[in-house]
Amino acid sequence: MEEEEPVTPVGRFFVQEEINQVINCVIGLKNPINIESIKAEIKNSIMIQHPRFQSVLVRNKNGREYWERTQNVNLNNHIFLIQDADDICTNDDDDEIVNKYVADLTVSSPLGIDKPLWELHILKDQNVLVWRIHHALGDGVSLMSLILAMCRKVDDPDQLPAIPKPVIKNNNRSRRENIWELVMRIWLSFVYTMELFLRCLCCKRDGKTKISGGSGVEFWPRKLATAKFKLDDMKAVKNAVPNATINDVLFGVISAGLSRYLDYHQPSNSMQEGLRITGLGMVNLRKQPGLQDMLELVKSKSVSSWWGNKFGFILLPVYHHRNVDNDPLQYVKRAKDMLDKKKLSLEAHIAYAIGNFVMSFLGPKVAMWLNNRVCNTSFTISNVVGPQEEIMFGGNPITSFRVTSTSLSHALTMHIVSYAGKAEMQILVAKDVIPDPQFLAKSFEDALLEMKDVSKDCI
């Protein structure tokens, strides 16, 4: 028996019964699925050699969680063929069938701890793989990096997918500008940390809206819808707003889409103009941003130094607006102003440090109490940049990447993954609060198209 390895503080938080977070990654394939080919690919992959995917979760007599390596992983206990997914949805559309299946998984099917904490569900009739990986094993960036290490390029089957290199900006600023930036970083970090403390300690809440959840909302039945975007459309909008980024455009789209949705569902006199709606945004804290080169990491570093959950979070305020003077780009401009300040601060790093401290020294009960306080927000959003080129798994070209997670303690959760010129947002909702997530998805899609149309006049 190999020596037990303690679970990290963030990992311990994710395995608590009250939250028990599982990431569901939906991979659409172009051709019919060959089950034996999939098993052979996994058996020979870097994933099955990874210590976390060979370990079971154990608790000692004091209740502390550890990873214990197993001698052999039986793939038959992890791979499930789903042949009757059509029965859960009368709609013939494959997207609806898959979304209904995954929505049910998010509230009804935790992973058992009698085996390593991952599964693969194969929806053969829909040509879809659903990877179910416990969040205690790693975050979206590390897990996406691992999945890509199992894939190959479509146009060059012997090559791994390319990992985008971070853009290094030259610092040509004066000493005075650098000092001013440092002062602003300290000030903004203080302001945003105080806001976080006030939300935790004073239970500051958003105003009640159509998307607001309630006590125990994480256990309510779910619906799932998909919003689809073209990256070229996002780039067109980005180019119309000076120094904007794709993330600025994305958050501007979310602001505009939520305003559209609320205007449709709530009487015009029941919502205050400029009403704040707060979200939680996940931020990757690794020195190398974006996807990681998994093969190089495995060769050069220990697991604990690069694998796992290396992310913090920031509070993201959205303000409801009806009148934007026929200029939807104002949503992007407002988003850019806010995100520029957030990126300059150390809010995400401080939030990560606080979470680690609380879990390590005060225990899971206090951590869960604080989490429920912080989650008195209206939504969660995460964004993972996927491969820019078409890739394949087991020789079968991949048509789409979509990600969602098990239910969180608010009514709206959004996960975005980009892949080969498009981005798809999974919108997971408590269906008793937001019964029409398809309409919300269309609100986001229409907001981007409207911004793109206006952008043509700005170039």
C-alpha beads as a LAMMPS data file, in Angstrom:
LAMMPS data file: protein, C-alpha beads

459 atoms
458 bonds

1 atom types
1 bond types

-500.0 500.0 xlo xhi
-500.0 500.0 ylo yhi
-500.0 500.0 zlo zhi

Masses

1 110.0

Atoms # bond

1 1 1 0.000 0.000 0.000
2 1 1 1.408 3.387 -1.021
3 1 1 1.588 6.267 1.436
4 1 1 -1.593 8.293 1.743
5 1 1 -1.530 11.846 0.374
6 1 1 -3.630 14.526 2.093
7 1 1 -6.326 16.183 0.022
8 1 1 -5.702 19.909 -0.484
9 1 1 -7.873 22.404 1.432
10 1 1 -9.811 23.320 -1.719
11 1 1 -10.240 19.638 -2.572
12 1 1 -11.531 18.938 0.941
13 1 1 -14.064 21.720 0.528
14 1 1 -15.379 20.238 -2.740
15 1 1 -15.922 16.760 -1.238
16 1 1 -18.115 18.027 1.607
17 1 1 -21.581 16.506 1.410
18 1 1 -23.256 19.926 1.229
19 1 1 -21.474 20.858 -2.016
20 1 1 -19.934 17.690 -3.559
21 1 1 -18.886 19.410 -6.794
22 1 1 -18.650 17.367 -10.022
23 1 1 -17.561 18.813 -13.379
24 1 1 -19.498 17.491 -16.391
25 1 1 -17.630 17.917 -19.684
26 1 1 -19.741 17.123 -22.761
27 1 1 -17.751 16.244 -25.890
28 1 1 -19.628 15.918 -29.169
29 1 1 -18.113 13.593 -31.781
30 1 1 -18.580 13.658 -35.547
31 1 1 -18.721 9.916 -36.276
32 1 1 -20.466 6.964 -34.570
33 1 1 -18.788 5.937 -31.325
34 1 1 -16.816 2.699 -31.118
35 1 1 -16.947 1.634 -27.460
36 1 1 -13.898 -0.621 -27.570
37 1 1 -11.869 2.092 -29.289
38 1 1 -12.791 4.539 -26.513
39 1 1 -11.747 2.051 -23.819
40 1 1 -8.447 1.336 -25.558
41 1 1 -7.742 5.056 -25.896
42 1 1 -8.350 5.655 -22.188
43 1 1 -6.359 2.585 -21.132
44 1 1 -3.287 3.876 -22.973
45 1 1 -3.778 7.535 -22.087
46 1 1 -1.906 9.875 -19.780
47 1 1 -5.114 10.219 -17.733
48 1 1 -5.158 6.642 -16.499
49 1 1 -1.526 7.058 -15.403
50 1 1 -2.332 10.196 -13.444
51 1 1 -2.139 9.658 -9.650
52 1 1 -5.467 11.404 -8.981
53 1 1 -7.312 9.167 -11.445
54 1 1 -5.829 6.088 -9.763
55 1 1 -6.719 7.110 -6.205
56 1 1 -9.767 6.694 -4.010
57 1 1 -10.883 9.165 -1.377
58 1 1 -10.522 7.892 2.184
59 1 1 -11.162 9.472 5.564
60 1 1 -9.182 8.658 8.684
61 1 1 -10.645 8.316 12.172
62 1 1 -10.444 12.088 12.619
63 1 1 -12.445 12.723 9.457
64 1 1 -9.483 14.060 7.441
65 1 1 -9.554 13.255 3.723
66 1 1 -6.686 11.500 1.933
67 1 1 -5.906 10.077 -1.499
68 1 1 -5.040 6.384 -1.474
69 1 1 -3.605 4.839 -4.644
70 1 1 -5.296 1.697 -5.957
71 1 1 -3.451 -1.194 -7.538
72 1 1 -5.660 -1.384 -10.603
73 1 1 -8.374 0.755 -12.194
74 1 1 -11.180 -1.319 -13.679
75 1 1 -12.493 0.697 -16.627
76 1 1 -15.767 -1.226 -16.581
77 1 1 -16.542 0.473 -13.255
78 1 1 -16.029 3.917 -14.788
79 1 1 -17.407 3.713 -18.335
80 1 1 -21.171 3.508 -18.831
81 1 1 -23.042 3.038 -22.098
82 1 1 -26.302 5.031 -22.075
83 1 1 -28.648 3.654 -24.736
84 1 1 -31.978 5.119 -23.655
85 1 1 -31.177 8.823 -23.303
86 1 1 -33.901 9.548 -25.883
87 1 1 -36.511 8.310 -23.396
88 1 1 -35.939 11.259 -21.042
89 1 1 -36.869 13.821 -23.703
90 1 1 -39.584 13.600 -26.342
91 1 1 -37.834 16.273 -28.425
92 1 1 -35.832 14.742 -31.273
93 1 1 -33.136 17.438 -31.039
94 1 1 -29.878 15.883 -29.786
95 1 1 -28.851 19.035 -27.909
96 1 1 -32.089 18.925 -25.908
97 1 1 -31.635 15.234 -25.124
98 1 1 -28.050 15.693 -23.940
99 1 1 -28.851 18.830 -21.931
100 1 1 -31.753 17.091 -20.182
101 1 1 -29.526 14.112 -19.352
102 1 1 -26.733 16.295 -17.937
103 1 1 -29.188 18.531 -16.032
104 1 1 -30.511 15.455 -14.246
105 1 1 -26.953 14.384 -13.378
106 1 1 -26.219 17.717 -11.708
107 1 1 -28.706 17.131 -8.882
108 1 1 -29.211 13.377 -8.686
109 1 1 -25.989 11.454 -9.339
110 1 1 -22.981 12.102 -7.067
111 1 1 -19.828 10.062 -7.661
112 1 1 -19.294 7.156 -5.263
113 1 1 -16.098 7.180 -3.177
114 1 1 -15.556 3.425 -3.499
115 1 1 -13.548 4.059 -6.692
116 1 1 -11.501 6.915 -8.223
117 1 1 -13.721 9.970 -8.608
118 1 1 -14.378 10.007 -12.340
119 1 1 -16.746 8.434 -14.843
120 1 1 -17.397 8.465 -18.579
121 1 1 -20.986 8.244 -19.812
122 1 1 -21.344 7.370 -23.497
123 1 1 -24.545 8.545 -25.182
124 1 1 -24.104 6.434 -28.283
125 1 1 -27.185 7.560 -30.224
126 1 1 -26.171 11.211 -29.806
127 1 1 -22.421 10.635 -30.467
128 1 1 -21.598 12.277 -27.144
129 1 1 -19.138 11.579 -24.327
130 1 1 -19.933 12.972 -20.881
131 1 1 -16.833 13.075 -18.677
132 1 1 -17.789 13.326 -15.003
133 1 1 -14.785 14.382 -12.936
134 1 1 -14.946 15.412 -9.304
135 1 1 -13.826 18.987 -8.690
136 1 1 -11.548 17.721 -5.913
137 1 1 -9.355 16.207 -8.645
138 1 1 -8.749 19.534 -10.339
139 1 1 -10.226 22.706 -11.822
140 1 1 -11.420 23.411 -15.345
141 1 1 -8.010 24.457 -16.668
142 1 1 -6.131 21.401 -15.382
143 1 1 -8.866 18.976 -16.457
144 1 1 -9.211 20.509 -19.928
145 1 1 -5.431 20.359 -20.300
146 1 1 -5.498 16.673 -19.383
147 1 1 -8.284 15.873 -21.852
148 1 1 -6.409 17.684 -24.632
149 1 1 -3.315 15.608 -23.867
150 1 1 -5.445 12.596 -24.871
151 1 1 -6.419 14.164 -28.220
152 1 1 -4.686 14.706 -31.549
153 1 1 -4.934 17.230 -34.372
154 1 1 -7.395 16.373 -37.126
155 1 1 -5.034 17.559 -39.871
156 1 1 -1.967 15.927 -38.271
157 1 1 -2.965 12.804 -36.292
158 1 1 0.522 12.330 -34.837
159 1 1 0.578 15.748 -33.184
160 1 1 -0.925 16.916 -29.899
161 1 1 -3.199 19.981 -29.944
162 1 1 -1.252 23.236 -29.801
163 1 1 -1.374 25.088 -26.491
164 1 1 -1.780 28.855 -27.072
165 1 1 1.194 30.781 -25.717
166 1 1 0.510 33.762 -23.461
167 1 1 1.056 37.182 -24.979
168 1 1 3.846 39.004 -23.150
169 1 1 3.369 42.750 -23.192
170 1 1 6.329 45.102 -23.178
171 1 1 6.408 47.447 -20.225
172 1 1 7.430 50.800 -21.675
173 1 1 5.826 52.862 -18.948
174 1 1 7.645 55.466 -16.956
175 1 1 8.607 55.048 -13.314
176 1 1 5.805 57.409 -12.307
177 1 1 3.246 55.305 -14.186
178 1 1 4.518 52.121 -12.513
179 1 1 4.287 53.715 -9.067
180 1 1 0.757 54.904 -9.807
181 1 1 -0.224 51.399 -10.931
182 1 1 1.165 49.949 -7.688
183 1 1 -0.807 52.474 -5.633
184 1 1 -3.997 51.629 -7.548
185 1 1 -3.369 47.886 -7.160
186 1 1 -3.074 48.265 -3.380
187 1 1 -6.121 50.533 -3.157
188 1 1 -8.375 48.394 -5.371
189 1 1 -7.284 45.207 -3.582
190 1 1 -8.260 46.807 -0.273
191 1 1 -11.627 48.052 -1.575
192 1 1 -12.625 44.739 -3.167
193 1 1 -11.441 42.703 -0.160
194 1 1 -13.540 44.876 2.144
195 1 1 -16.531 44.368 -0.140
196 1 1 -15.979 40.610 0.052
197 1 1 -15.776 40.712 3.867
198 1 1 -18.938 42.804 4.087
199 1 1 -20.805 40.346 1.873
200 1 1 -19.650 37.461 4.078
201 1 1 -20.162 39.054 7.472
202 1 1 -23.201 41.242 6.846
203 1 1 -24.922 38.912 4.433
204 1 1 -25.334 41.703 1.891
205 1 1 -27.710 40.491 -0.810
206 1 1 -28.661 41.499 -4.304
207 1 1 -32.105 42.961 -4.856
208 1 1 -34.797 40.389 -5.593
209 1 1 -35.162 39.699 -9.326
210 1 1 -36.555 37.003 -11.596
211 1 1 -33.223 35.138 -11.475
212 1 1 -32.807 35.218 -7.679
213 1 1 -32.658 31.873 -5.899
214 1 1 -33.628 30.984 -2.351
215 1 1 -32.632 28.855 0.606
216 1 1 -31.630 25.359 -0.519
217 1 1 -31.743 26.302 -4.223
218 1 1 -28.740 24.048 -4.882
219 1 1 -30.995 21.031 -4.352
220 1 1 -33.806 22.150 -6.654
221 1 1 -34.399 20.436 -10.044
222 1 1 -32.406 21.855 -12.953
223 1 1 -32.728 22.726 -16.602
224 1 1 -29.835 23.215 -19.022
225 1 1 -29.650 25.247 -22.225
226 1 1 -26.832 26.182 -24.621
227 1 1 -26.001 29.607 -26.040
228 1 1 -23.792 29.462 -29.146
229 1 1 -21.470 32.243 -30.304
230 1 1 -19.019 32.738 -33.153
231 1 1 -15.605 33.988 -32.052
232 1 1 -15.418 36.129 -35.206
233 1 1 -18.521 37.998 -34.003
234 1 1 -16.905 38.555 -30.607
235 1 1 -13.698 39.768 -32.256
236 1 1 -15.676 42.230 -34.389
237 1 1 -17.208 43.716 -31.235
238 1 1 -13.832 43.715 -29.467
239 1 1 -12.258 45.675 -32.308
240 1 1 -15.005 48.296 -32.083
241 1 1 -14.165 49.123 -28.436
242 1 1 -10.623 50.461 -27.884
243 1 1 -8.341 48.075 -25.953
244 1 1 -11.197 45.663 -25.230
245 1 1 -10.716 41.902 -24.811
246 1 1 -12.882 38.906 -25.607
247 1 1 -13.680 38.651 -21.886
248 1 1 -14.932 42.252 -21.935
249 1 1 -17.218 41.367 -24.849
250 1 1 -18.412 38.193 -23.139
251 1 1 -19.322 39.983 -19.932
252 1 1 -20.946 42.786 -21.904
253 1 1 -23.091 40.159 -23.645
254 1 1 -24.059 38.680 -20.280
255 1 1 -24.994 42.142 -18.951
256 1 1 -27.106 42.900 -22.018
257 1 1 -28.694 39.440 -22.087
258 1 1 -29.685 39.523 -18.421
259 1 1 -31.190 43.001 -18.856
260 1 1 -33.197 41.725 -21.851
261 1 1 -34.414 38.697 -19.903
262 1 1 -35.433 40.710 -16.843
263 1 1 -37.199 43.343 -18.956
264 1 1 -39.232 40.597 -20.603
265 1 1 -40.252 38.908 -17.348
266 1 1 -40.688 41.801 -14.941
267 1 1 -42.993 44.827 -15.235
268 1 1 -41.146 47.980 -16.244
269 1 1 -42.052 49.738 -12.978
270 1 1 -40.898 46.877 -10.713
271 1 1 -37.166 47.129 -11.396
272 1 1 -34.963 50.059 -10.566
273 1 1 -32.784 51.376 -13.400
274 1 1 -29.170 50.504 -12.565
275 1 1 -30.149 47.731 -10.127
276 1 1 -27.055 45.716 -9.199
277 1 1 -26.952 41.983 -9.938
278 1 1 -23.765 40.346 -8.617
279 1 1 -22.001 37.309 -10.007
280 1 1 -19.010 35.207 -8.965
281 1 1 -16.308 34.901 -11.619
282 1 1 -13.663 32.182 -11.463
283 1 1 -10.041 33.284 -12.125
284 1 1 -7.105 30.999 -13.005
285 1 1 -4.155 31.823 -10.700
286 1 1 -1.392 29.878 -12.433
287 1 1 1.706 31.772 -13.554
288 1 1 1.093 30.506 -17.082
289 1 1 -2.419 31.644 -18.021
290 1 1 -4.759 29.444 -19.990
291 1 1 -4.290 25.788 -20.868
292 1 1 -1.235 23.974 -19.558
293 1 1 1.187 21.783 -21.516
294 1 1 0.379 18.581 -19.651
295 1 1 3.241 16.437 -20.981
296 1 1 5.852 19.024 -20.038
297 1 1 4.329 19.468 -16.588
298 1 1 4.334 15.748 -15.915
299 1 1 7.986 15.521 -16.879
300 1 1 9.228 18.482 -14.895
301 1 1 7.221 18.915 -11.699
302 1 1 5.522 17.075 -8.867
303 1 1 1.747 16.720 -8.991
304 1 1 1.111 19.019 -6.043
305 1 1 2.970 21.934 -7.643
306 1 1 0.861 22.227 -10.799
307 1 1 -2.220 20.034 -10.547
308 1 1 -5.410 20.676 -8.664
309 1 1 -7.560 23.723 -8.014
310 1 1 -5.518 26.863 -8.625
311 1 1 -8.246 29.452 -8.935
312 1 1 -9.751 32.309 -6.988
313 1 1 -12.928 34.258 -7.535
314 1 1 -13.995 37.843 -7.940
315 1 1 -17.325 39.595 -7.475
316 1 1 -18.706 40.727 -10.835
317 1 1 -21.443 43.376 -10.663
318 1 1 -23.957 43.690 -13.498
319 1 1 -26.262 46.701 -13.597
320 1 1 -29.680 46.448 -15.156
321 1 1 -30.170 49.086 -17.872
322 1 1 -33.074 49.657 -20.218
323 1 1 -31.830 52.739 -22.031
324 1 1 -28.415 52.528 -23.683
325 1 1 -29.131 55.269 -26.253
326 1 1 -29.396 52.697 -29.038
327 1 1 -25.741 51.795 -28.435
328 1 1 -25.437 48.215 -27.125
329 1 1 -21.650 48.640 -27.094
330 1 1 -22.158 50.576 -23.864
331 1 1 -22.547 47.204 -22.141
332 1 1 -19.055 46.239 -23.327
333 1 1 -17.575 49.601 -22.356
334 1 1 -19.018 49.326 -18.846
335 1 1 -17.772 45.744 -18.579
336 1 1 -14.281 46.785 -19.682
337 1 1 -14.092 49.593 -17.094
338 1 1 -15.079 47.203 -14.320
339 1 1 -12.888 44.279 -15.441
340 1 1 -9.813 46.479 -15.909
341 1 1 -10.019 47.416 -12.224
342 1 1 -10.656 43.818 -11.171
343 1 1 -7.620 42.583 -13.149
344 1 1 -5.425 45.241 -11.557
345 1 1 -6.418 44.168 -8.034
346 1 1 -5.378 41.055 -6.106
347 1 1 -8.987 40.176 -5.255
348 1 1 -8.846 36.644 -6.726
349 1 1 -5.548 35.824 -4.966
350 1 1 -6.842 37.127 -1.646
351 1 1 -10.087 35.159 -1.987
352 1 1 -8.058 31.988 -2.679
353 1 1 -5.827 32.627 0.351
354 1 1 -8.824 33.255 2.624
355 1 1 -10.498 30.044 1.464
356 1 1 -7.351 28.006 2.105
357 1 1 -6.883 29.538 5.542
358 1 1 -10.480 28.961 6.623
359 1 1 -10.542 25.366 5.389
360 1 1 -7.127 24.561 6.934
361 1 1 -7.552 26.172 10.351
362 1 1 -11.275 26.697 10.968
363 1 1 -12.655 23.582 9.278
364 1 1 -15.333 22.691 6.728
365 1 1 -18.312 23.904 8.782
366 1 1 -17.022 27.471 8.871
367 1 1 -15.976 27.209 5.217
368 1 1 -19.476 26.116 4.184
369 1 1 -21.041 28.913 6.242
370 1 1 -18.838 31.504 4.539
371 1 1 -19.488 29.938 1.134
372 1 1 -23.228 30.317 1.605
373 1 1 -22.679 33.936 2.574
374 1 1 -20.541 34.680 -0.491
375 1 1 -22.966 32.772 -2.686
376 1 1 -25.690 35.278 -1.837
377 1 1 -25.012 36.382 -5.395
378 1 1 -27.197 35.898 -8.439
379 1 1 -24.981 33.773 -10.671
380 1 1 -21.613 32.078 -11.204
381 1 1 -19.609 32.286 -14.412
382 1 1 -16.422 30.597 -15.598
383 1 1 -14.609 30.741 -18.921
384 1 1 -12.038 28.262 -20.252
385 1 1 -10.208 28.889 -23.514
386 1 1 -10.111 25.644 -25.475
387 1 1 -8.082 24.637 -28.543
388 1 1 -8.212 26.930 -31.548
389 1 1 -7.942 24.076 -34.063
390 1 1 -10.085 21.024 -34.749
391 1 1 -8.970 17.979 -32.791
392 1 1 -10.043 14.357 -32.417
393 1 1 -10.317 11.740 -29.693
394 1 1 -9.628 8.121 -30.598
395 1 1 -9.547 9.081 -34.273
396 1 1 -13.037 10.604 -34.081
397 1 1 -13.200 14.400 -34.784
398 1 1 -14.630 16.503 -31.953
399 1 1 -17.475 18.839 -32.931
400 1 1 -18.039 20.622 -29.615
401 1 1 -16.866 21.113 -26.022
402 1 1 -19.407 22.046 -23.351
403 1 1 -18.940 22.167 -19.598
404 1 1 -21.164 22.535 -16.584
405 1 1 -20.985 21.492 -12.937
406 1 1 -23.287 20.244 -10.233
407 1 1 -25.669 22.733 -8.715
408 1 1 -24.398 25.708 -6.739
409 1 1 -26.303 27.747 -4.195
410 1 1 -27.885 30.148 -6.658
411 1 1 -30.326 29.722 -9.519
412 1 1 -28.020 30.494 -12.469
413 1 1 -24.639 29.012 -13.366
414 1 1 -22.849 29.680 -16.663
415 1 1 -19.764 27.933 -18.072
416 1 1 -18.172 28.956 -21.375
417 1 1 -15.654 26.944 -23.410
418 1 1 -14.251 28.084 -26.753
419 1 1 -13.245 25.626 -29.444
420 1 1 -12.261 25.947 -33.120
421 1 1 -13.777 29.339 -33.835
422 1 1 -16.847 29.135 -31.633
423 1 1 -17.807 29.448 -27.987
424 1 1 -20.632 27.599 -26.269
425 1 1 -22.158 28.633 -22.959
426 1 1 -23.910 26.053 -20.797
427 1 1 -26.671 27.762 -18.813
428 1 1 -27.695 25.675 -15.799
429 1 1 -30.747 26.990 -13.939
430 1 1 -33.097 26.067 -11.140
431 1 1 -36.165 25.429 -13.271
432 1 1 -38.595 26.639 -10.606
433 1 1 -36.867 30.047 -10.766
434 1 1 -35.888 30.254 -14.451
435 1 1 -38.268 27.934 -16.328
436 1 1 -37.168 29.092 -19.793
437 1 1 -33.344 28.903 -20.047
438 1 1 -33.653 28.585 -23.845
439 1 1 -35.062 32.114 -23.921
440 1 1 -32.195 33.320 -21.732
441 1 1 -29.722 31.651 -24.129
442 1 1 -31.361 33.424 -27.072
443 1 1 -31.178 36.723 -25.171
444 1 1 -27.399 36.313 -24.970
445 1 1 -27.104 35.279 -28.620
446 1 1 -29.245 38.212 -29.819
447 1 1 -27.261 40.654 -27.670
448 1 1 -23.999 39.648 -29.388
449 1 1 -25.530 39.868 -32.873
450 1 1 -26.911 43.325 -32.106
451 1 1 -23.487 44.451 -30.889
452 1 1 -21.866 43.038 -34.027
453 1 1 -24.260 44.957 -36.263
454 1 1 -23.464 48.214 -34.462
455 1 1 -19.731 47.429 -34.611
456 1 1 -19.757 47.609 -38.420
457 1 1 -20.339 51.350 -38.193
458 1 1 -17.437 51.803 -35.750
459 1 1 -14.683 50.277 -37.885

Bonds

1 1 1 2
2 1 2 3
3 1 3 4
4 1 4 5
5 1 5 6
6 1 6 7
7 1 7 8
8 1 8 9
9 1 9 10
10 1 10 11
11 1 11 12
12 1 12 13
13 1 13 14
14 1 14 15
15 1 15 16
16 1 16 17
17 1 17 18
18 1 18 19
19 1 19 20
20 1 20 21
21 1 21 22
22 1 22 23
23 1 23 24
24 1 24 25
25 1 25 26
26 1 26 27
27 1 27 28
28 1 28 29
29 1 29 30
30 1 30 31
31 1 31 32
32 1 32 33
33 1 33 34
34 1 34 35
35 1 35 36
36 1 36 37
37 1 37 38
38 1 38 39
39 1 39 40
40 1 40 41
41 1 41 42
42 1 42 43
43 1 43 44
44 1 44 45
45 1 45 46
46 1 46 47
47 1 47 48
48 1 48 49
49 1 49 50
50 1 50 51
51 1 51 52
52 1 52 53
53 1 53 54
54 1 54 55
55 1 55 56
56 1 56 57
57 1 57 58
58 1 58 59
59 1 59 60
60 1 60 61
61 1 61 62
62 1 62 63
63 1 63 64
64 1 64 65
65 1 65 66
66 1 66 67
67 1 67 68
68 1 68 69
69 1 69 70
70 1 70 71
71 1 71 72
72 1 72 73
73 1 73 74
74 1 74 75
75 1 75 76
76 1 76 77
77 1 77 78
78 1 78 79
79 1 79 80
80 1 80 81
81 1 81 82
82 1 82 83
83 1 83 84
84 1 84 85
85 1 85 86
86 1 86 87
87 1 87 88
88 1 88 89
89 1 89 90
90 1 90 91
91 1 91 92
92 1 92 93
93 1 93 94
94 1 94 95
95 1 95 96
96 1 96 97
97 1 97 98
98 1 98 99
99 1 99 100
100 1 100 101
101 1 101 102
102 1 102 103
103 1 103 104
104 1 104 105
105 1 105 106
106 1 106 107
107 1 107 108
108 1 108 109
109 1 109 110
110 1 110 111
111 1 111 112
112 1 112 113
113 1 113 114
114 1 114 115
115 1 115 116
116 1 116 117
117 1 117 118
118 1 118 119
119 1 119 120
120 1 120 121
121 1 121 122
122 1 122 123
123 1 123 124
124 1 124 125
125 1 125 126
126 1 126 127
127 1 127 128
128 1 128 129
129 1 129 130
130 1 130 131
131 1 131 132
132 1 132 133
133 1 133 134
134 1 134 135
135 1 135 136
136 1 136 137
137 1 137 138
138 1 138 139
139 1 139 140
140 1 140 141
141 1 141 142
142 1 142 143
143 1 143 144
144 1 144 145
145 1 145 146
146 1 146 147
147 1 147 148
148 1 148 149
149 1 149 150
150 1 150 151
151 1 151 152
152 1 152 153
153 1 153 154
154 1 154 155
155 1 155 156
156 1 156 157
157 1 157 158
158 1 158 159
159 1 159 160
160 1 160 161
161 1 161 162
162 1 162 163
163 1 163 164
164 1 164 165
165 1 165 166
166 1 166 167
167 1 167 168
168 1 168 169
169 1 169 170
170 1 170 171
171 1 171 172
172 1 172 173
173 1 173 174
174 1 174 175
175 1 175 176
176 1 176 177
177 1 177 178
178 1 178 179
179 1 179 180
180 1 180 181
181 1 181 182
182 1 182 183
183 1 183 184
184 1 184 185
185 1 185 186
186 1 186 187
187 1 187 188
188 1 188 189
189 1 189 190
190 1 190 191
191 1 191 192
192 1 192 193
193 1 193 194
194 1 194 195
195 1 195 196
196 1 196 197
197 1 197 198
198 1 198 199
199 1 199 200
200 1 200 201
201 1 201 202
202 1 202 203
203 1 203 204
204 1 204 205
205 1 205 206
206 1 206 207
207 1 207 208
208 1 208 209
209 1 209 210
210 1 210 211
211 1 211 212
212 1 212 213
213 1 213 214
214 1 214 215
215 1 215 216
216 1 216 217
217 1 217 218
218 1 218 219
219 1 219 220
220 1 220 221
221 1 221 222
222 1 222 223
223 1 223 224
224 1 224 225
225 1 225 226
226 1 226 227
227 1 227 228
228 1 228 229
229 1 229 230
230 1 230 231
231 1 231 232
232 1 232 233
233 1 233 234
234 1 234 235
235 1 235 236
236 1 236 237
237 1 237 238
238 1 238 239
239 1 239 240
240 1 240 241
241 1 241 242
242 1 242 243
243 1 243 244
244 1 244 245
245 1 245 246
246 1 246 247
247 1 247 248
248 1 248 249
249 1 249 250
250 1 250 251
251 1 251 252
252 1 252 253
253 1 253 254
254 1 254 255
255 1 255 256
256 1 256 257
257 1 257 258
258 1 258 259
259 1 259 260
260 1 260 261
261 1 261 262
262 1 262 263
263 1 263 264
264 1 264 265
265 1 265 266
266 1 266 267
267 1 267 268
268 1 268 269
269 1 269 270
270 1 270 271
271 1 271 272
272 1 272 273
273 1 273 274
274 1 274 275
275 1 275 276
276 1 276 277
277 1 277 278
278 1 278 279
279 1 279 280
280 1 280 281
281 1 281 282
282 1 282 283
283 1 283 284
284 1 284 285
285 1 285 286
286 1 286 287
287 1 287 288
288 1 288 289
289 1 289 290
290 1 290 291
291 1 291 292
292 1 292 293
293 1 293 294
294 1 294 295
295 1 295 296
296 1 296 297
297 1 297 298
298 1 298 299
299 1 299 300
300 1 300 301
301 1 301 302
302 1 302 303
303 1 303 304
304 1 304 305
305 1 305 306
306 1 306 307
307 1 307 308
308 1 308 309
309 1 309 310
310 1 310 311
311 1 311 312
312 1 312 313
313 1 313 314
314 1 314 315
315 1 315 316
316 1 316 317
317 1 317 318
318 1 318 319
319 1 319 320
320 1 320 321
321 1 321 322
322 1 322 323
323 1 323 324
324 1 324 325
325 1 325 326
326 1 326 327
327 1 327 328
328 1 328 329
329 1 329 330
330 1 330 331
331 1 331 332
332 1 332 333
333 1 333 334
334 1 334 335
335 1 335 336
336 1 336 337
337 1 337 338
338 1 338 339
339 1 339 340
340 1 340 341
341 1 341 342
342 1 342 343
343 1 343 344
344 1 344 345
345 1 345 346
346 1 346 347
347 1 347 348
348 1 348 349
349 1 349 350
350 1 350 351
351 1 351 352
352 1 352 353
353 1 353 354
354 1 354 355
355 1 355 356
356 1 356 357
357 1 357 358
358 1 358 359
359 1 359 360
360 1 360 361
361 1 361 362
362 1 362 363
363 1 363 364
364 1 364 365
365 1 365 366
366 1 366 367
367 1 367 368
368 1 368 369
369 1 369 370
370 1 370 371
371 1 371 372
372 1 372 373
373 1 373 374
374 1 374 375
375 1 375 376
376 1 376 377
377 1 377 378
378 1 378 379
379 1 379 380
380 1 380 381
381 1 381 382
382 1 382 383
383 1 383 384
384 1 384 385
385 1 385 386
386 1 386 387
387 1 387 388
388 1 388 389
389 1 389 390
390 1 390 391
391 1 391 392
392 1 392 393
393 1 393 394
394 1 394 395
395 1 395 396
396 1 396 397
397 1 397 398
398 1 398 399
399 1 399 400
400 1 400 401
401 1 401 402
402 1 402 403
403 1 403 404
404 1 404 405
405 1 405 406
406 1 406 407
407 1 407 408
408 1 408 409
409 1 409 410
410 1 410 411
411 1 411 412
412 1 412 413
413 1 413 414
414 1 414 415
415 1 415 416
416 1 416 417
417 1 417 418
418 1 418 419
419 1 419 420
420 1 420 421
421 1 421 422
422 1 422 423
423 1 423 424
424 1 424 425
425 1 425 426
426 1 426 427
427 1 427 428
428 1 428 429
429 1 429 430
430 1 430 431
431 1 431 432
432 1 432 433
433 1 433 434
434 1 434 435
435 1 435 436
436 1 436 437
437 1 437 438
438 1 438 439
439 1 439 440
440 1 440 441
441 1 441 442
442 1 442 443
443 1 443 444
444 1 444 445
445 1 445 446
446 1 446 447
447 1 447 448
448 1 448 449
449 1 449 450
450 1 450 451
451 1 451 452
452 1 452 453
453 1 453 454
454 1 454 455
455 1 455 456
456 1 456 457
457 1 457 458
458 1 458 459
